[in-house]
């Protein structure tokens, strides 16, 4: 359960941080959105280190699968883009 929560927190930090930077650079949001996005991305890197797995490569590979699922859900819930066949 602990590992699962860390996976979810890390992915939310990575996706949310990237999204805030996207909004700042591509949608004209204020600079502090980009700064907060950068700090959130840095937090993602820290959260991953709390995993108890002995190999970073395995942890990172597992994060990849969680990232894909949460990215699709993020786009569906936040951007209101319904997943299509290719998603």
GROMACS elastic network, one bead per residue, 0.5 to 0.9 nm:
[ bonds ]
;  ai    aj funct       b0    kb
    1     4     6  0.50961   500
    1     5     6  0.62392   500
    1     6     6  0.86585   500
    2     5     6  0.52535   500
    2     6     6  0.62926   500
    2     7     6  0.87174   500
    2    51     6  0.84237   500
    3     6     6  0.50900   500
    3     7     6  0.62035   500
    3     8     6  0.87361   500
    3    50     6  0.86600   500
    3    51     6  0.62544   500
    3    52     6  0.76674   500
    3    53     6  0.89801   500
    4     7     6  0.50410   500
    4     8     6  0.63070   500
    4     9     6  0.86482   500
    5     8     6  0.51240   500
    5     9     6  0.60739   500
    5    10     6  0.84530   500
    6     9     6  0.50747   500
    6    10     6  0.59147   500
    6    11     6  0.84245   500
    6    47     6  0.67321   500
    6    48     6  0.71358   500
    6    50     6  0.75594   500
    6    51     6  0.70814   500
    7    10     6  0.52508   500
    7    11     6  0.61543   500
    7    12     6  0.86121   500
    7    47     6  0.84783   500
    7    48     6  0.76241   500
    7    51     6  0.85551   500
    7    62     6  0.83247   500
    7    63     6  0.62836   500
    7    66     6  0.70072   500
    7    67     6  0.86277   500
    8    11     6  0.51894   500
    8    12     6  0.61194   500
    8    13     6  0.85636   500
    8    63     6  0.87524   500
    8    66     6  0.74091   500
    8    67     6  0.85136   500
    8    70     6  0.82053   500
    9    12     6  0.51631   500
    9    13     6  0.61538   500
    9    14     6  0.86255   500
    9    44     6  0.78154   500
    9    47     6  0.74409   500
   10    13     6  0.51099   500
   10    14     6  0.61526   500
   10    15     6  0.85708   500
   10    41     6  0.89635   500
   10    43     6  0.78543   500
   10    45     6  0.76741   500
   10    46     6  0.84950   500
   10    47     6  0.57328   500
   10    48     6  0.63686   500
   10    63     6  0.81877   500
   10    67     6  0.89330   500
   11    14     6  0.50071   500
   11    15     6  0.58954   500
   11    16     6  0.80520   500
   11    44     6  0.72299   500
   11    63     6  0.73967   500
   11    64     6  0.89959   500
   11    66     6  0.71476   500
   11    67     6  0.57189   500
   11    70     6  0.71363   500
   11    71     6  0.83940   500
   12    15     6  0.52498   500
   12    16     6  0.55606   500
   12    17     6  0.80365   500
   12    44     6  0.81221   500
   12    67     6  0.85512   500
   12    70     6  0.77469   500
   12    71     6  0.88573   500
   12    74     6  0.88927   500
   13    16     6  0.51705   500
   13    17     6  0.57124   500
   13    18     6  0.83144   500
   13    37     6  0.87175   500
   13    40     6  0.55192   500
   13    41     6  0.59990   500
   13    42     6  0.84566   500
   13    43     6  0.66885   500
   13    44     6  0.51448   500
   13    45     6  0.89076   500
   13    47     6  0.87367   500
   14    17     6  0.52696   500
   14    18     6  0.61046   500
   14    19     6  0.84470   500
   14    37     6  0.88450   500
   14    40     6  0.69683   500
   14    41     6  0.52249   500
   14    42     6  0.83950   500
   14    43     6  0.81659   500
   14    44     6  0.55013   500
   14    45     6  0.83713   500
   14    67     6  0.85375   500
   15    18     6  0.52353   500
   15    19     6  0.59981   500
   15    20     6  0.86434   500
   15    41     6  0.81545   500
   15    67     6  0.79393   500
   15    70     6  0.81871   500
   15    71     6  0.68240   500
   15    74     6  0.79607   500
   16    20     6  0.61633   500
   16    21     6  0.86876   500
   16    37     6  0.70674   500
   16    40     6  0.72649   500
   16    41     6  0.79252   500
   16    74     6  0.87967   500
   17    20     6  0.52043   500
   17    21     6  0.63723   500
   17    22     6  0.86097   500
   17    34     6  0.82248   500
   17    36     6  0.72501   500
   17    38     6  0.61005   500
   17    39     6  0.73936   500
   17    42     6  0.85353   500
   17    43     6  0.89877   500
   17    44     6  0.84898   500
   18    21     6  0.51747   500
   18    22     6  0.61016   500
   18    23     6  0.86524   500
   18    34     6  0.88200   500
   18    37     6  0.62046   500
   18    38     6  0.77175   500
   18    40     6  0.83316   500
   18    41     6  0.69335   500
   19    23     6  0.61594   500
   19    24     6  0.85965   500
   19    37     6  0.72988   500
   20    23     6  0.50773   500
   20    24     6  0.62066   500
   20    25     6  0.87121   500
   20    29     6  0.86466   500
   20    33     6  0.56703   500
   20    34     6  0.59005   500
   20    35     6  0.85805   500
   20    36     6  0.73252   500
   20    38     6  0.82537   500
   20    40     6  0.89462   500
   21    24     6  0.50039   500
   21    25     6  0.61055   500
   21    26     6  0.81576   500
   21    29     6  0.89098   500
   21    31     6  0.89824   500
   21    33     6  0.65828   500
   21    35     6  0.77519   500
   21    36     6  0.81664   500
   21    37     6  0.52941   500
   21    38     6  0.70965   500
   22    25     6  0.53260   500
   22    26     6  0.54662   500
   22    27     6  0.70857   500
   22    29     6  0.89964   500
   22    34     6  0.78922   500
   22    37     6  0.87433   500
   23    26     6  0.54183   500
   23    28     6  0.65184   500
   23    29     6  0.57705   500
   23    30     6  0.87740   500
   23    33     6  0.74953   500
   23    34     6  0.77770   500
   24    27     6  0.57921   500
   24    28     6  0.52243   500
   24    30     6  0.60409   500
   24    31     6  0.63665   500
   24    32     6  0.81942   500
   24    33     6  0.57917   500
   24    34     6  0.53419   500
   24    37     6  0.88058   500
   25    28     6  0.59083   500
   25    29     6  0.72023   500
   25    30     6  0.89088   500
   25    31     6  0.85887   500
   25    34     6  0.75541   500
   26    29     6  0.80537   500
   28    31     6  0.86807   500
   29    32     6  0.82742   500
   29    33     6  0.65323   500
   29    34     6  0.81334   500
   30    33     6  0.57148   500
   30    34     6  0.74125   500
   31    34     6  0.52594   500
   31    35     6  0.64067   500
   31    36     6  0.87152   500
   32    36     6  0.59441   500
   32    37     6  0.82627   500
   33    36     6  0.51875   500
   33    37     6  0.59994   500
   33    38     6  0.86133   500
   34    38     6  0.61305   500
   34    39     6  0.86339   500
   35    38     6  0.50942   500
   35    39     6  0.62837   500
   35    40     6  0.85631   500
   36    39     6  0.50882   500
   36    40     6  0.60743   500
   36    41     6  0.86011   500
   37    40     6  0.50188   500
   37    41     6  0.61894   500
   37    42     6  0.86525   500
   38    41     6  0.50682   500
   38    42     6  0.62591   500
   38    43     6  0.86315   500
   39    42     6  0.50155   500
   39    43     6  0.62068   500
   39    44     6  0.87331   500
   40    44     6  0.63879   500
   40    45     6  0.89847   500
   41    44     6  0.50262   500
   41    45     6  0.67754   500
   42    45     6  0.52419   500
   42    46     6  0.66388   500
   42    47     6  0.89027   500
   43    46     6  0.50493   500
   43    47     6  0.61452   500
   43    48     6  0.87559   500
   44    47     6  0.51888   500
   44    48     6  0.64597   500
   45    48     6  0.55393   500
   45    49     6  0.70647   500
   46    49     6  0.54888   500
   46    50     6  0.73560   500
   47    50     6  0.56267   500
   47    51     6  0.77829   500
   48    51     6  0.59064   500
   48    56     6  0.88088   500
   48    59     6  0.78967   500
   48    60     6  0.81948   500
   48    63     6  0.88065   500
   49    52     6  0.81153   500
   49    56     6  0.84424   500
   50    53     6  0.89057   500
   51    54     6  0.84290   500
   51    56     6  0.89375   500
   51    59     6  0.75301   500
   52    55     6  0.89088   500
   53    56     6  0.73013   500
   53    58     6  0.77235   500
   53    59     6  0.66372   500
   54    58     6  0.83895   500
   54    59     6  0.84797   500
   55    58     6  0.55593   500
   55    59     6  0.65415   500
   55    60     6  0.87576   500
   56    59     6  0.50946   500
   56    60     6  0.59829   500
   56    61     6  0.85036   500
   57    60     6  0.51382   500
   57    61     6  0.61067   500
   57    62     6  0.86434   500
   58    61     6  0.50798   500
   58    62     6  0.62127   500
   58    63     6  0.85750   500
   59    62     6  0.52019   500
   59    63     6  0.62039   500
   59    64     6  0.87507   500
   60    64     6  0.63553   500
   61    64     6  0.50871   500
   61    65     6  0.70197   500
   62    65     6  0.54933   500
   62    66     6  0.66681   500
   62    67     6  0.86708   500
   63    66     6  0.51132   500
   63    67     6  0.58784   500
   63    68     6  0.86766   500
   64    68     6  0.63825   500
   64    69     6  0.89474   500
   65    68     6  0.53672   500
   65    69     6  0.66632   500
   65    70     6  0.88138   500
   66    69     6  0.53737   500
   66    70     6  0.61433   500
   66    71     6  0.84147   500
   67    70     6  0.52333   500
   67    71     6  0.57999   500
   67    72     6  0.85567   500
   68    71     6  0.51630   500
   68    72     6  0.63822   500
   68    73     6  0.87387   500
   69    72     6  0.53966   500
   69    73     6  0.63685   500
   69    74     6  0.86418   500
   70    74     6  0.58566   500
   70    75     6  0.85092   500
   71    75     6  0.61880   500
   71    76     6  0.85318   500
   72    75     6  0.52084   500
   72    76     6  0.61932   500
   72    77     6  0.85972   500
   72    81     6  0.88078   500
   72    82     6  0.86312   500
   72    83     6  0.67627   500
   72    87     6  0.71064   500
   73    77     6  0.59127   500
   73    78     6  0.81300   500
   73    82     6  0.89159   500
   73    83     6  0.83123   500
   74    77     6  0.51724   500
   74    78     6  0.54246   500
   74    79     6  0.70820   500
   74    80     6  0.85541   500
   74    81     6  0.89333   500
   75    78     6  0.55358   500
   75    80     6  0.61934   500
   75    81     6  0.55113   500
   75    82     6  0.74315   500
   75    83     6  0.78597   500
   76    79     6  0.59043   500
   76    82     6  0.50635   500
   76    83     6  0.65108   500
   77    80     6  0.53903   500
   77    81     6  0.75335   500
   77    82     6  0.83878   500
   78    81     6  0.80653   500
   79    82     6  0.87233   500
   81    84     6  0.87707   500
   83    86     6  0.78176   500
   83    87     6  0.55638   500
   84    87     6  0.53848   500
